[in-house]
Amino acid sequence: MKLRGARAILFDIDDTLFPTTEFAQRARKSAVRAMVKAGLNAAGAQAYSTLRGIVRNKSSNYQYHLDDLCVRFNHKRDPKIIAAGIAAYHVAKAGIRPFPRVRKALLALRKRGYGIYAASEGKALKQWDKLYRLGLHNVLQGAFISEELGCDKGKAFYVKIARILHMPAASVLMVGDREGKDIIPAKEAGMKTARVCKKGAKSEADAKIADLSGLLKLLR
Ligand SMILES: [Mg+2]
């Protein structure tokens, strides 16, 4: 079995540990609804599609999506409308939960003696915020975030992690949903890989799994 010999396991966060895309959509829709109610001059669907455009153009780490949305339709920054959106967004964000079998699978892997860590691209504060909200901050033994390692998820990112763990790359297994970020560069660094994906998806990963509980069987 190709995954045998792994001693540490790295997990991508977004759309691997929890349904990021789904939650982000829900939070943004909720923000837009609240802003329309507070006086944004737009219909909900129109405002939502405009917000999606703003997020695409300015990246998800930009701080003023809702300010820009307000200016777009009301031609000025209206603090009341923006605050309505921020409050609704935060309520939705407080509701993030891991995928159903994640917590149990992580605890089982830890019990079996694997070192388990998050390996994620993004801002460290934002990614740790997610781990705390998901209640996984003390289940995982640590997190490697691209901002702190000084490089995005490429081969160098994974090489650095193996070095920090004092392990040969072949003893590390990377688990994630994105072929180009989680699988290919980790493989290039010499790690084992498992891709979380739908049945039938093409992947160069050593294994494909539907969710993290699949990992338990493969590592047996
Ligand atoms: Mg991901």
Boltz pocket constraint, residues with backbone or C-beta under 6 A from the ligand:
constraints:
  - pocket:
      binder: B
      contacts: [[A, 12], [A, 13], [A, 14], [A, 15], [A, 16], [A, 176], [A, 177], [A, 178]]
      max_distance: 6.0
